[in-house]
Amino acid sequence: QEQPKEDSPQLIQVDDMPYAVLKAFVKFFYTATIDSDVMEEHSVSLYCAAEKYGVTLLKTLCEEWIIKNVSDQNAISNLKLANQYGLDALKDAVLDTASLHIDKIPYYAEYSAFVEKEPALLLELYEGTVKRLSKKRKWNGK
């Protein structure tokens, strides 16, 4: 097998993230910034890449973005992410948000998928929400 010449370009294949995520990931190494539109669309994938490759600052930026953007619509998938990576602050944000909008969550498309594939996650969401609502009632003196 012939060895490549020193000045010939080397090809590195990255199969574990989409091109947009890889581009943002590499750009982060040069600028220490992530564009908000990229973060909006790829924050979870960027977090996973940062976790895999040990990029602490990027992990922190992504986690903060995800927490700031937790909604009743993404509560279930964010709870899964929080459990997968041990993100307690994200889990708290998800449960706080879910406790305010628990009646809406069953109507979102991702709910059906989780009912079939990960019912334990939904149980955790409901139990966490009930605990939070119980604490609020006790604190309000009801």
N, CA, C and O atoms as CSV, one atom per row, in Angstrom:
chain,resi,resn,atom,element,x,y,z
A,1,GLN,N,N,0.849,-1.182,0.000
A,1,GLN,CA,C,0.000,0.000,0.000
A,1,GLN,C,C,0.889,1.238,0.000
A,1,GLN,O,O,1.822,1.355,0.796
A,2,GLU,N,N,0.589,2.132,-0.884
A,2,GLU,CA,C,1.394,3.340,-1.047
A,2,GLU,C,C,1.043,4.368,0.032
A,2,GLU,O,O,-0.129,4.629,0.301
A,3,GLN,N,N,2.063,4.935,0.634
A,3,GLN,CA,C,1.874,5.961,1.662
A,3,GLN,C,C,1.611,7.313,0.999
A,3,GLN,O,O,2.240,7.636,-0.008
A,4,PRO,N,N,0.677,8.118,1.558
A,4,PRO,CA,C,0.420,9.434,0.974
A,4,PRO,C,C,1.621,10.345,1.170
A,4,PRO,O,O,2.351,10.232,2.155
A,5,LYS,N,N,1.811,11.243,0.223
A,5,LYS,CA,C,2.886,12.213,0.335
A,5,LYS,C,C,2.570,13.174,1.472
A,5,LYS,O,O,1.410,13.392,1.820
A,6,GLU,N,N,3.634,13.747,2.048
A,6,GLU,CA,C,3.456,14.650,3.180
A,6,GLU,C,C,2.579,15.841,2.863
A,6,GLU,O,O,1.815,16.289,3.718
A,7,ASP,N,N,2.669,16.362,1.660
A,7,ASP,CA,C,1.928,17.560,1.323
A,7,ASP,C,C,0.545,17.270,0.731
A,7,ASP,O,O,-0.183,18.200,0.384
A,8,SER,N,N,0.179,16.001,0.613
A,8,SER,CA,C,-1.140,15.694,0.078
A,8,SER,C,C,-2.186,15.828,1.189
A,8,SER,O,O,-1.911,15.491,2.341
A,9,PRO,N,N,-3.382,16.318,0.849
A,9,PRO,CA,C,-4.425,16.511,1.867
A,9,PRO,C,C,-4.887,15.178,2.452
A,9,PRO,O,O,-4.962,14.168,1.751
A,10,GLN,N,N,-5.190,15.194,3.731
A,10,GLN,CA,C,-5.681,14.003,4.405
A,10,GLN,C,C,-7.189,14.132,4.586
A,10,GLN,O,O,-7.688,15.217,4.882
A,11,LEU,N,N,-7.896,13.064,4.414
A,11,LEU,CA,C,-9.338,13.050,4.559
A,11,LEU,C,C,-9.685,12.475,5.926
A,11,LEU,O,O,-9.233,11.390,6.293
A,12,ILE,N,N,-10.487,13.214,6.666
A,12,ILE,CA,C,-10.975,12.745,7.959
A,12,ILE,C,C,-12.480,12.605,7.837
A,12,ILE,O,O,-13.176,13.567,7.513
A,13,GLN,N,N,-12.970,11.430,8.091
A,13,GLN,CA,C,-14.395,11.179,7.970
A,13,GLN,C,C,-15.034,11.238,9.353
A,13,GLN,O,O,-14.595,10.550,10.274
A,14,VAL,N,N,-16.068,12.060,9.495
A,14,VAL,CA,C,-16.794,12.200,10.751
A,14,VAL,C,C,-18.233,11.776,10.483
A,14,VAL,O,O,-18.978,12.462,9.782
A,15,ASP,N,N,-18.609,10.639,11.051
A,15,ASP,CA,C,-19.932,10.078,10.788
A,15,ASP,C,C,-20.929,10.284,11.926
A,15,ASP,O,O,-22.092,9.903,11.802
A,16,ASP,N,N,-20.490,10.881,13.031
A,16,ASP,CA,C,-21.363,10.920,14.194
A,16,ASP,C,C,-22.105,12.232,14.389
A,16,ASP,O,O,-22.707,12.445,15.442
A,17,MET,N,N,-22.077,13.128,13.384
A,17,MET,CA,C,-22.849,14.361,13.479
A,17,MET,C,C,-23.110,14.912,12.080
A,17,MET,O,O,-22.301,14.730,11.170
A,18,PRO,N,N,-24.241,15.584,11.921
A,18,PRO,CA,C,-24.550,16.191,10.625
A,18,PRO,C,C,-23.546,17.290,10.271
A,18,PRO,O,O,-22.866,17.826,11.146
A,19,TYR,N,N,-23.462,17.616,8.993
A,19,TYR,CA,C,-22.502,18.594,8.515
A,19,TYR,C,C,-22.652,19.939,9.229
A,19,TYR,O,O,-21.651,20.537,9.625
A,20,ALA,N,N,-23.886,20.425,9.401
A,20,ALA,CA,C,-24.102,21.731,10.048
A,20,ALA,C,C,-23.560,21.734,11.472
A,20,ALA,O,O,-23.020,22.742,11.928
A,21,VAL,N,N,-23.698,20.636,12.162
A,21,VAL,CA,C,-23.195,20.528,13.536
A,21,VAL,C,C,-21.669,20.485,13.526
A,21,VAL,O,O,-21.020,21.158,14.327
A,22,LEU,N,N,-21.104,19.701,12.626
A,22,LEU,CA,C,-19.652,19.626,12.510
A,22,LEU,C,C,-19.063,20.994,12.177
A,22,LEU,O,O,-18.053,21.395,12.755
A,23,LYS,N,N,-19.687,21.700,11.256
A,23,LYS,CA,C,-19.216,23.027,10.862
A,23,LYS,C,C,-19.233,23.973,12.061
A,23,LYS,O,O,-18.264,24.694,12.296
A,24,ALA,N,N,-20.327,23.972,12.815
A,24,ALA,CA,C,-20.428,24.828,14.000
A,24,ALA,C,C,-19.431,24.401,15.070
A,24,ALA,O,O,-18.848,25.242,15.755
A,25,PHE,N,N,-19.240,23.109,15.209
A,25,PHE,CA,C,-18.305,22.562,16.194
A,25,PHE,C,C,-16.879,23.020,15.906
A,25,PHE,O,O,-16.164,23.463,16.805
A,26,VAL,N,N,-16.477,22.909,14.647
A,26,VAL,CA,C,-15.134,23.337,14.255
A,26,VAL,C,C,-14.999,24.853,14.391
A,26,VAL,O,O,-13.981,25.343,14.880
A,27,LYS,N,N,-16.010,25.589,13.966
A,27,LYS,CA,C,-15.977,27.053,14.086
A,27,LYS,C,C,-15.816,27.469,15.549
A,27,LYS,O,O,-15.147,28.457,15.852
A,28,PHE,N,N,-16.432,26.710,16.448
A,28,PHE,CA,C,-16.338,27.021,17.876
A,28,PHE,C,C,-14.882,26.994,18.352
A,28,PHE,O,O,-14.491,27.788,19.208
A,29,PHE,N,N,-14.090,26.089,17.800
A,29,PHE,CA,C,-12.688,26.003,18.200
A,29,PHE,C,C,-11.892,27.244,17.804
A,29,PHE,O,O,-10.909,27.593,18.457
A,30,TYR,N,N,-12.319,27.901,16.744
A,30,TYR,CA,C,-11.623,29.100,16.283
A,30,TYR,C,C,-12.166,30.386,16.904
A,30,TYR,O,O,-11.417,31.342,17.106
A,31,THR,N,N,-13.466,30.414,17.206
A,31,THR,CA,C,-14.097,31.667,17.644
A,31,THR,C,C,-14.660,31.628,19.060
A,31,THR,O,O,-14.953,32.677,19.635
A,32,ALA,N,N,-14.812,30.453,19.622
A,32,ALA,CA,C,-15.459,30.259,20.932
A,32,ALA,C,C,-16.871,30.827,20.945
A,32,ALA,O,O,-17.360,31.263,21.987
A,33,THR,N,N,-17.528,30.820,19.785
A,33,THR,CA,C,-18.905,31.283,19.687
A,33,THR,C,C,-19.708,30.312,18.824
A,33,THR,O,O,-19.165,29.569,18.006
A,34,ILE,N,N,-21.010,30.349,19.038
A,34,ILE,CA,C,-21.946,29.592,18.219
A,34,ILE,C,C,-23.046,30.568,17.809
A,34,ILE,O,O,-23.595,31.271,18.657
A,35,ASP,N,N,-23.368,30.618,16.529
A,35,ASP,CA,C,-24.440,31.490,16.063
A,35,ASP,C,C,-25.771,31.051,16.671
A,35,ASP,O,O,-26.027,29.859,16.841
A,36,SER,N,N,-26.612,32.031,16.995
A,36,SER,CA,C,-27.877,31.706,17.656
A,36,SER,C,C,-28.786,30.859,16.772
A,36,SER,O,O,-29.510,30.006,17.286
A,37,ASP,N,N,-28.768,31.069,15.457
A,37,ASP,CA,C,-29.608,30.246,14.591
A,37,ASP,C,C,-29.140,28.794,14.572
A,37,ASP,O,O,-29.958,27.878,14.488
A,38,VAL,N,N,-27.843,28.584,14.649
A,38,VAL,CA,C,-27.301,27.225,14.727
A,38,VAL,C,C,-27.669,26.611,16.074
A,38,VAL,O,O,-28.064,25.448,16.149
A,39,MET,N,N,-27.537,27.395,17.124
A,39,MET,CA,C,-27.876,26.902,18.463
A,39,MET,C,C,-29.361,26.546,18.538
A,39,MET,O,O,-29.744,25.540,19.135
A,40,GLU,N,N,-30.175,27.380,17.927
A,40,GLU,CA,C,-31.621,27.135,17.925
A,40,GLU,C,C,-31.961,25.775,17.317
A,40,GLU,O,O,-32.804,25.041,17.833
A,41,GLU,N,N,-31.300,25.461,16.233
A,41,GLU,CA,C,-31.615,24.230,15.511
A,41,GLU,C,C,-30.827,23.012,15.985
A,41,GLU,O,O,-31.320,21.888,15.889
A,42,HIS,N,N,-29.607,23.215,16.498
A,42,HIS,CA,C,-28.717,22.085,16.749
A,42,HIS,C,C,-28.148,22.024,18.173
A,42,HIS,O,O,-27.146,21.344,18.392
A,43,SER,N,N,-28.751,22.704,19.131
A,43,SER,CA,C,-28.159,22.757,20.473
A,43,SER,C,C,-28.004,21.368,21.102
A,43,SER,O,O,-27.003,21.102,21.768
A,44,VAL,N,N,-28.959,20.503,20.903
A,44,VAL,CA,C,-28.872,19.166,21.491
A,44,VAL,C,C,-27.749,18.366,20.825
A,44,VAL,O,O,-26.964,17.713,21.513
A,45,SER,N,N,-27.670,18.413,19.498
A,45,SER,CA,C,-26.598,17.694,18.791
A,45,SER,C,C,-25.229,18.251,19.150
A,45,SER,O,O,-24.268,17.497,19.306
A,46,LEU,N,N,-25.140,19.577,19.280
A,46,LEU,CA,C,-23.873,20.196,19.689
A,46,LEU,C,C,-23.507,19.781,21.106
A,46,LEU,O,O,-22.338,19.527,21.398
A,47,TYR,N,N,-24.506,19.711,21.991
A,47,TYR,CA,C,-24.222,19.262,23.356
A,47,TYR,C,C,-23.662,17.838,23.320
A,47,TYR,O,O,-22.661,17.547,23.975
A,48,CYS,N,N,-24.292,16.971,22.573
A,48,CYS,CA,C,-23.842,15.574,22.499
A,48,CYS,C,C,-22.418,15.478,21.944
A,48,CYS,O,O,-21.611,14.690,22.438
A,49,ALA,N,N,-22.112,16.271,20.930
A,49,ALA,CA,C,-20.757,16.277,20.376
A,49,ALA,C,C,-19.762,16.810,21.402
A,49,ALA,O,O,-18.671,16.261,21.560
A,50,ALA,N,N,-20.138,17.877,22.097
A,50,ALA,CA,C,-19.251,18.458,23.111
A,50,ALA,C,C,-19.010,17.466,24.249
A,50,ALA,O,O,-17.905,17.388,24.785
A,51,GLU,N,N,-20.027,16.725,24.607
A,51,GLU,CA,C,-19.886,15.700,25.647
A,51,GLU,C,C,-18.933,14.606,25.164
A,51,GLU,O,O,-18.022,14.201,25.886
A,52,LYS,N,N,-19.149,14.142,23.960
A,52,LYS,CA,C,-18.338,13.054,23.413
A,52,LYS,C,C,-16.864,13.435,23.317
A,52,LYS,O,O,-15.985,12.623,23.606
A,53,TYR,N,N,-16.600,14.673,22.908
A,53,TYR,CA,C,-15.228,15.099,22.686
A,53,TYR,C,C,-14.661,15.944,23.833
A,53,TYR,O,O,-13.565,16.491,23.714
A,54,GLY,N,N,-15.400,16.050,24.938
A,54,GLY,CA,C,-14.891,16.703,26.139
A,54,GLY,C,C,-14.665,18.204,26.012
A,54,GLY,O,O,-13.681,18.732,26.531
A,55,VAL,N,N,-15.564,18.885,25.328
A,55,VAL,CA,C,-15.442,20.340,25.151
A,55,VAL,C,C,-16.352,21.014,26.183
A,55,VAL,O,O,-17.524,21.281,25.916
A,56,THR,N,N,-15.798,21.277,27.351
A,56,THR,CA,C,-16.575,21.728,28.496
A,56,THR,C,C,-17.303,23.046,28.249
A,56,THR,O,O,-18.485,23.162,28.576
A,57,LEU,N,N,-16.631,24.028,27.687
A,57,LEU,CA,C,-17.274,25.324,27.467
A,57,LEU,C,C,-18.466,25.192,26.527
A,57,LEU,O,O,-19.509,25.799,26.769
A,58,LEU,N,N,-18.333,24.421,25.473
A,58,LEU,CA,C,-19.441,24.220,24.538
A,58,LEU,C,C,-20.585,23.478,25.219
A,58,LEU,O,O,-21.750,23.806,24.998
A,59,LYS,N,N,-20.270,22.495,26.035
A,59,LYS,CA,C,-21.313,21.794,26.795
A,59,LYS,C,C,-22.098,22.785,27.644
A,59,LYS,O,O,-23.329,22.761,27.663
A,60,THR,N,N,-21.386,23.647,28.336
A,60,THR,CA,C,-22.033,24.632,29.213
A,60,THR,C,C,-22.919,25.573,28.409
A,60,THR,O,O,-24.061,25.826,28.791
A,61,LEU,N,N,-22.402,26.092,27.299
A,61,LEU,CA,C,-23.194,27.003,26.467
A,61,LEU,C,C,-24.454,26.328,25.933
A,61,LEU,O,O,-25.532,26.923,25.932
A,62,CYS,N,N,-24.315,25.099,25.486
A,62,CYS,CA,C,-25.468,24.362,24.958
A,62,CYS,C,C,-26.482,24.072,26.058
A,62,CYS,O,O,-27.684,24.244,25.861
A,63,GLU,N,N,-25.997,23.633,27.212
A,63,GLU,CA,C,-26.921,23.333,28.311
A,63,GLU,C,C,-27.684,24.591,28.723
A,63,GLU,O,O,-28.894,24.537,28.942
A,64,GLU,N,N,-26.991,25.712,28.830
A,64,GLU,CA,C,-27.663,26.968,29.190
A,64,GLU,C,C,-28.714,27.344,28.154
A,64,GLU,O,O,-29.805,27.788,28.510
A,65,TRP,N,N,-28.394,27.170,26.876
A,65,TRP,CA,C,-29.339,27.476,25.806
A,65,TRP,C,C,-30.563,26.569,25.902
A,65,TRP,O,O,-31.699,27.035,25.808
A,66,ILE,N,N,-30.325,25.288,26.087
A,66,ILE,CA,C,-31.427,24.326,26.154
A,66,ILE,C,C,-32.323,24.646,27.348
A,66,ILE,O,O,-33.547,24.635,27.224
A,67,ILE,N,N,-31.724,24.931,28.496
A,67,ILE,CA,C,-32.508,25.261,29.695
A,67,ILE,C,C,-33.347,26.513,29.448
A,67,ILE,O,O,-34.524,26.563,29.803
A,68,LYS,N,N,-32.737,27.510,28.844
A,68,LYS,CA,C,-33.440,28.772,28.587
A,68,LYS,C,C,-34.608,28.562,27.629
A,68,LYS,O,O,-35.567,29.334,27.647
A,69,ASN,N,N,-34.539,27.543,26.807
A,69,ASN,CA,C,-35.556,27.310,25.784
A,69,ASN,C,C,-36.436,26.088,26.047
A,69,ASN,O,O,-37.082,25.579,25.130
A,70,VAL,N,N,-36.463,25.622,27.284
A,70,VAL,CA,C,-37.355,24.511,27.629
A,70,VAL,C,C,-38.800,24.996,27.499
A,70,VAL,O,O,-39.152,26.090,27.938
A,71,SER,N,N,-39.606,24.165,26.895
A,71,SER,CA,C,-41.026,24.477,26.755
A,71,SER,C,C,-41.835,23.204,26.982
A,71,SER,O,O,-41.283,22.108,27.077
A,72,ASP,N,N,-43.137,23.369,27.066
A,72,ASP,CA,C,-43.985,22.188,27.200
A,72,ASP,C,C,-43.870,21.316,25.949
A,72,ASP,O,O,-44.060,20.102,26.031
A,73,GLN,N,N,-43.562,21.911,24.794
A,73,GLN,CA,C,-43.452,21.147,23.555
A,73,GLN,C,C,-42.212,20.261,23.501
A,73,GLN,O,O,-42.239,19.210,22.860
A,74,ASN,N,N,-41.134,20.661,24.156
A,74,ASN,CA,C,-39.906,19.854,24.106
A,74,ASN,C,C,-39.553,19.236,25.457
A,74,ASN,O,O,-38.446,18.731,25.644
A,75,ALA,N,N,-40.481,19.276,26.380
A,75,ALA,CA,C,-40.215,18.797,27.746
A,75,ALA,C,C,-39.776,17.329,27.773
A,75,ALA,O,O,-38.817,16.982,28.462
A,76,ILE,N,N,-40.455,16.492,27.046
A,76,ILE,CA,C,-40.159,15.061,27.117
A,76,ILE,C,C,-38.763,14.763,26.559
A,76,ILE,O,O,-37.981,14.054,27.192
A,77,SER,N,N,-38.454,15.296,25.389
A,77,SER,CA,C,-37.137,15.021,24.804
A,77,SER,C,C,-36.019,15.636,25.649
A,77,SER,O,O,-34.926,15.077,25.735
A,78,ASN,N,N,-36.291,16.781,26.270
A,78,ASN,CA,C,-35.279,17.378,27.135
A,78,ASN,C,C,-35.109,16.601,28.440
A,78,ASN,O,O,-34.010,16.558,28.993
A,79,LEU,N,N,-36.173,15.994,28.933
A,79,LEU,CA,C,-36.037,15.141,30.110
A,79,LEU,C,C,-35.179,13.921,29.765
A,79,LEU,O,O,-34.358,13.484,30.571
A,80,LYS,N,N,-35.374,13.387,28.582
A,80,LYS,CA,C,-34.550,12.257,28.139
A,80,LYS,C,C,-33.075,12.668,28.081
A,80,LYS,O,O,-32.208,11.929,28.547
A,81,LEU,N,N,-32.791,13.835,27.514
A,81,LEU,CA,C,-31.422,14.343,27.450
A,81,LEU,C,C,-30.853,14.545,28.849
A,81,LEU,O,O,-29.708,14.178,29.114
A,82,ALA,N,N,-31.638,15.122,29.734
A,82,ALA,CA,C,-31.192,15.356,31.115
A,82,ALA,C,C,-30.829,14.046,31.796
A,82,ALA,O,O,-29.808,13.968,32.479
A,83,ASN,N,N,-31.643,13.024,31.623
A,83,ASN,CA,C,-31.360,11.720,32.221
A,83,ASN,C,C,-30.142,11.061,31.588
A,83,ASN,O,O,-29.330,10.453,32.284
A,84,GLN,N,N,-30.017,11.177,30.294
A,84,GLN,CA,C,-28.916,10.546,29.566
A,84,GLN,C,C,-27.563,11.079,30.022
A,84,GLN,O,O,-26.599,10.321,30.123
A,85,TYR,N,N,-27.486,12.387,30.298
A,85,TYR,CA,C,-26.207,13.007,30.628
A,85,TYR,C,C,-26.117,13.510,32.071
A,85,TYR,O,O,-25.145,14.173,32.432
A,86,GLY,N,N,-27.108,13.204,32.888
A,86,GLY,CA,C,-27.064,13.626,34.291
A,86,GLY,C,C,-27.120,15.140,34.463
A,86,GLY,O,O,-26.387,15.696,35.281
A,87,LEU,N,N,-27.971,15.804,33.711
A,87,LEU,CA,C,-28.079,17.263,33.746
A,87,LEU,C,C,-29.200,17.677,34.698
A,87,LEU,O,O,-30.346,17.850,34.284
A,88,ASP,N,N,-28.861,17.831,35.962
A,88,ASP,CA,C,-29.861,18.124,36.988
A,88,ASP,C,C,-30.558,19.465,36.779
A,88,ASP,O,O,-31.766,19.571,36.995
A,89,ALA,N,N,-29.816,20.487,36.363
A,89,ALA,CA,C,-30.429,21.801,36.145
A,89,ALA,C,C,-31.446,21.736,35.001
A,89,ALA,O,O,-32.498,22.371,35.070
A,90,LEU,N,N,-31.139,20.979,33.962
A,90,LEU,CA,C,-32.077,20.810,32.857
A,90,LEU,C,C,-33.307,20.040,33.323
A,90,LEU,O,O,-34.436,20.386,32.976
A,91,LYS,N,N,-33.084,19.011,34.098
A,91,LYS,CA,C,-34.204,18.224,34.609
A,91,LYS,C,C,-35.135,19.097,35.453
A,91,LYS,O,O,-36.356,19.003,35.328
A,92,ASP,N,N,-34.570,19.931,36.300
A,92,ASP,CA,C,-35.381,20.845,37.106
A,92,ASP,C,C,-36.181,21.796,36.227
A,92,ASP,O,O,-37.361,22.038,36.480
A,93,ALA,N,N,-35.536,22.335,35.194
A,93,ALA,CA,C,-36.227,23.261,34.290
A,93,ALA,C,C,-37.376,22.560,33.569
A,93,ALA,O,O,-38.457,23.127,33.408
A,94,VAL,N,N,-37.135,21.335,33.140
A,94,VAL,CA,C,-38.179,20.567,32.454
A,94,VAL,C,C,-39.357,20.320,33.391
A,94,VAL,O,O,-40.506,20.541,33.011
A,95,LEU,N,N,-39.083,19.867,34.604
A,95,LEU,CA,C,-40.169,19.556,35.530
A,95,LEU,C,C,-40.918,20.809,35.961
A,95,LEU,O,O,-42.134,20.771,36.147
A,96,ASP,N,N,-40.208,21.913,36.120
A,96,ASP,CA,C,-40.878,23.174,36.448
A,96,ASP,C,C,-41.818,23.588,35.322
A,96,ASP,O,O,-42.960,23.975,35.567
A,97,THR,N,N,-41.334,23.505,34.099
A,97,THR,CA,C,-42.152,23.875,32.938
A,97,THR,C,C,-43.325,22.917,32.779
A,97,THR,O,O,-44.455,23.340,32.538
A,98,ALA,N,N,-43.050,21.637,32.914
A,98,ALA,CA,C,-44.107,20.633,32.758
A,98,ALA,C,C,-45.195,20.824,33.813
A,98,ALA,O,O,-46.375,20.623,33.527
A,99,SER,N,N,-44.813,21.206,35.017
A,99,SER,CA,C,-45.815,21.377,36.068
A,99,SER,C,C,-46.774,22.527,35.750
A,99,SER,O,O,-47.895,22.560,36.257
A,100,LEU,N,N,-46.341,23.453,34.928
A,100,LEU,CA,C,-47.207,24.564,34.524
A,100,LEU,C,C,-48.102,24.213,33.341
A,100,LEU,O,O,-49.153,24.824,33.147
A,101,HIS,N,N,-47.680,23.220,32.547
A,101,HIS,CA,C,-48.381,22.916,31.288
A,101,HIS,C,C,-48.636,21.430,31.096
A,101,HIS,O,O,-48.700,20.965,29.958
A,102,ILE,N,N,-48.781,20.686,32.156
A,102,ILE,CA,C,-48.913,19.235,32.042
A,102,ILE,C,C,-50.136,18.830,31.221
A,102,ILE,O,O,-50.139,17.769,30.597
A,103,ASP,N,N,-51.161,19.656,31.218
A,103,ASP,CA,C,-52.369,19.331,30.467
A,103,ASP,C,C,-52.157,19.401,28.949
A,103,ASP,O,O,-52.923,18.792,28.202
A,104,LYS,N,N,-51.139,20.126,28.479
A,104,LYS,CA,C,-50.878,20.266,27.046
A,104,LYS,C,C,-49.973,19.165,26.493
A,104,LYS,O,O,-50.057,18.825,25.313
A,105,ILE,N,N,-49.124,18.619,27.330
A,105,ILE,CA,C,-48.077,17.702,26.864
A,105,ILE,C,C,-48.607,16.486,26.100
A,105,ILE,O,O,-48.004,16.109,25.095
A,106,PRO,N,N,-49.699,15.860,26.525
A,106,PRO,CA,C,-50.177,14.692,25.763
A,106,PRO,C,C,-50.622,14.995,24.333
A,106,PRO,O,O,-50.824,14.070,23.546
A,107,TYR,N,N,-50.774,16.251,23.990
A,107,TYR,CA,C,-51.251,16.604,22.659
A,107,TYR,C,C,-50.127,16.856,21.650
A,107,TYR,O,O,-50.403,17.099,20.475
A,108,TYR,N,N,-48.893,16.803,22.078
A,108,TYR,CA,C,-47.774,17.032,21.169
A,108,TYR,C,C,-47.361,15.723,20.506
A,108,TYR,O,O,-47.520,14.640,21.071
A,109,ALA,N,N,-46.829,15.850,19.301
A,109,ALA,CA,C,-46.478,14.678,18.491
A,109,ALA,C,C,-45.476,13.765,19.194
A,109,ALA,O,O,-45.599,12.543,19.103
A,110,GLU,N,N,-44.493,14.324,19.889
A,110,GLU,CA,C,-43.472,13.473,20.502
A,110,GLU,C,C,-44.049,12.602,21.626
A,110,GLU,O,O,-43.470,11.572,21.970
A,111,TYR,N,N,-45.165,13.005,22.185
A,111,TYR,CA,C,-45.772,12.253,23.283
A,111,TYR,C,C,-46.099,10.824,22.856
A,111,TYR,O,O,-45.781,9.876,23.573
A,112,SER,N,N,-46.727,10.665,21.704
A,112,SER,CA,C,-47.111,9.329,21.222
A,112,SER,C,C,-45.902,8.414,21.064
A,112,SER,O,O,-45.956,7.234,21.410
A,113,ALA,N,N,-44.824,8.960,20.545
A,113,ALA,CA,C,-43.617,8.149,20.366
A,113,ALA,C,C,-43.073,7.686,21.708
A,113,ALA,O,O,-42.634,6.543,21.838
A,114,PHE,N,N,-43.097,8.555,22.699
A,114,PHE,CA,C,-42.581,8.185,24.010
A,114,PHE,C,C,-43.519,7.229,24.749
A,114,PHE,O,O,-43.059,6.418,25.552
A,115,VAL,N,N,-44.813,7.313,24.492
A,115,VAL,CA,C,-45.759,6.372,25.109
A,115,VAL,C,C,-45.387,4.950,24.718
A,115,VAL,O,O,-45.387,4.044,25.551
A,116,GLU,N,N,-45.070,4.765,23.445
A,116,GLU,CA,C,-44.746,3.428,22.954
A,116,GLU,C,C,-43.329,2.992,23.293
A,116,GLU,O,O,-43.112,1.846,23.686
A,117,LYS,N,N,-42.353,3.902,23.143
A,117,LYS,CA,C,-40.956,3.505,23.256
A,117,LYS,C,C,-40.359,3.710,24.644
A,117,LYS,O,O,-39.484,2.949,25.055
A,118,GLU,N,N,-40.820,4.729,25.374
A,118,GLU,CA,C,-40.214,5.030,26.672
A,118,GLU,C,C,-41.257,5.493,27.699
A,118,GLU,O,O,-41.219,6.630,28.169
A,119,PRO,N,N,-42.182,4.598,28.033
A,119,PRO,CA,C,-43.223,4.990,28.987
A,119,PRO,C,C,-42.658,5.352,30.368
A,119,PRO,O,O,-43.268,6.143,31.087
A,120,ALA,N,N,-41.518,4.794,30.745
A,120,ALA,CA,C,-40.919,5.118,32.046
A,120,ALA,C,C,-40.524,6.593,32.117
A,120,ALA,O,O,-40.576,7.202,33.186
A,121,LEU,N,N,-40.136,7.153,30.998
A,121,LEU,CA,C,-39.786,8.569,30.949
A,121,LEU,C,C,-41.018,9.433,31.212
A,121,LEU,O,O,-40.941,10.431,31.928
A,122,LEU,N,N,-42.152,9.044,30.630
A,122,LEU,CA,C,-43.389,9.785,30.874
A,122,LEU,C,C,-43.825,9.658,32.323
A,122,LEU,O,O,-44.315,10.617,32.919
A,123,LEU,N,N,-43.649,8.484,32.881
A,123,LEU,CA,C,-43.982,8.293,34.290
A,123,LEU,C,C,-43.125,9.208,35.165
A,123,LEU,O,O,-43.626,9.823,36.107
A,124,GLU,N,N,-41.864,9.292,34.858
A,124,GLU,CA,C,-40.975,10.188,35.603
A,124,GLU,C,C,-41.419,11.645,35.462
A,124,GLU,O,O,-41.386,12.406,36.428
A,125,LEU,N,N,-41.827,12.020,34.269
A,125,LEU,CA,C,-42.308,13.381,34.031
A,125,LEU,C,C,-43.546,13.661,34.881
A,125,LEU,O,O,-43.630,14.698,35.538
A,126,TYR,N,N,-44.491,12.749,34.869
A,126,TYR,CA,C,-45.713,12.944,35.641
A,126,TYR,C,C,-45.443,12.932,37.148
A,126,TYR,O,O,-45.980,13.765,37.879
A,127,GLU,N,N,-44.622,12.003,37.609
A,127,GLU,CA,C,-44.309,11.955,39.039
A,127,GLU,C,C,-43.571,13.212,39.492
A,127,GLU,O,O,-43.862,13.755,40.558
A,128,GLY,N,N,-42.626,13.671,38.693
A,128,GLY,CA,C,-41.903,14.896,39.021
A,128,GLY,C,C,-42.813,16.106,39.043
A,128,GLY,O,O,-42.661,16.994,39.881
A,129,THR,N,N,-43.750,16.137,38.126
A,129,THR,CA,C,-44.712,17.235,38.071
A,129,THR,C,C,-45.620,17.212,39.291
A,129,THR,O,O,-45.876,18.257,39.889
A,130,VAL,N,N,-46.105,16.048,39.663
A,130,VAL,CA,C,-46.979,15.929,40.844
A,130,VAL,C,C,-46.238,16.377,42.101
A,130,VAL,O,O,-46.807,17.088,42.931
A,131,LYS,N,N,-44.992,15.976,42.250
A,131,LYS,CA,C,-44.204,16.404,43.412
A,131,LYS,C,C,-44.064,17.919,43.447
A,131,LYS,O,O,-44.198,18.533,44.506
A,132,ARG,N,N,-43.797,18.518,42.307
A,132,ARG,CA,C,-43.646,19.975,42.265
A,132,ARG,C,C,-44.960,20.677,42.590
A,132,ARG,O,O,-44.979,21.671,43.316
A,133,LEU,N,N,-46.052,20.158,42.050
A,133,LEU,CA,C,-47.352,20.764,42.332
A,133,LEU,C,C,-47.718,20.602,43.804
A,133,LEU,O,O,-48.307,21.505,44.398
A,134,SER,N,N,-47.375,19.466,44.391
A,134,SER,CA,C,-47.643,19.246,45.818
A,134,SER,C,C,-46.850,20.219,46.676
A,134,SER,O,O,-47.376,20.764,47.646
A,135,LYS,N,N,-45.581,20.441,46.324
A,135,LYS,CA,C,-44.752,21.392,47.069
A,135,LYS,C,C,-45.304,22.803,46.961
A,135,LYS,O,O,-45.312,23.543,47.945
A,136,LYS,N,N,-45.766,23.184,45.775
A,136,LYS,CA,C,-46.334,24.514,45.585
A,136,LYS,C,C,-47.573,24.699,46.442
A,136,LYS,O,O,-47.775,25.762,47.028
A,137,ARG,N,N,-48.400,23.670,46.517
A,137,ARG,CA,C,-49.619,23.761,47.326
A,137,ARG,C,C,-49.285,23.889,48.805
A,137,ARG,O,O,-49.895,24.689,49.513
A,138,LYS,N,N,-48.317,23.101,49.275
A,138,LYS,CA,C,-47.899,23.169,50.686
A,138,LYS,C,C,-47.303,24.550,50.993
A,138,LYS,O,O,-47.559,25.126,52.050
A,139,TRP,N,N,-46.519,25.060,50.071
A,139,TRP,CA,C,-45.865,26.345,50.290
A,139,TRP,C,C,-46.891,27.486,50.287
A,139,TRP,O,O,-46.740,28.470,51.011
A,140,ASN,N,N,-47.910,27.343,49.483
A,140,ASN,CA,C,-48.972,28.355,49.437
A,140,ASN,C,C,-49.989,28.167,50.561
A,140,ASN,O,O,-50.947,28.933,50.668
A,141,GLY,N,N,-49.784,27.165,51.385
A,141,GLY,CA,C,-50.675,26.928,52.513
A,141,GLY,C,C,-51.983,26.278,52.158
A,141,GLY,O,O,-52.947,26.389,52.916
A,142,LYS,N,N,-52.051,25.609,51.043
A,142,LYS,CA,C,-53.301,24.956,50.609
A,142,LYS,C,C,-53.262,23.484,50.890
A,142,LYS,O,O,-54.223,22.774,50.593
